[in-house]
Amino acid sequence: MVIIIDGLSAIGKSSVAKKLADTLHYIYLILVLFIE
């Protein structure tokens, strides 16, 4: 999941793409915390 997000951020190379990637990563971390 993290690898995919990093890939999107690298391909986008824009503030919008990076913000989206950061948001998805943040949501992913929250889901992991809830699952555990």
C-alpha positions in Angstrom: 0.0 0.0 0.0 2.7 2.4 1.0 4.7 1.5 -2.1 1.7 2.3 -4.3 1.2 5.7 -2.6 4.9 6.6 -3.0 4.6 5.6 -6.7 1.6 7.9 -7.2 3.4 10.8 -5.4 6.5 10.3 -7.6 4.5 10.2 -10.8 2.3 13.2 -9.9 5.1 15.5 -8.8 2.5 18.1 -7.9 1.2 19.6 -4.6 -2.2 18.1 -5.3 -0.9 14.6 -6.0 1.4 14.8 -2.9 -1.5 16.0 -0.7 -3.7 13.1 -2.0 -0.9 10.6 -1.3 -0.3 12.0 2.2 -4.1 11.8 2.9 -4.3 8.2 1.7 -1.3 7.3 3.7 -2.8 8.9 6.8 -6.1 7.1 6.4 -4.1 3.8 5.9 -2.3 4.3 9.2 -5.6 5.0 11.0 -7.1 1.8 9.5 -4.1 -0.2 10.6 -4.4 1.1 14.2 -8.1 0.2 14.3 -7.5 -3.3 12.9 -4.8 -4.0 15.5 
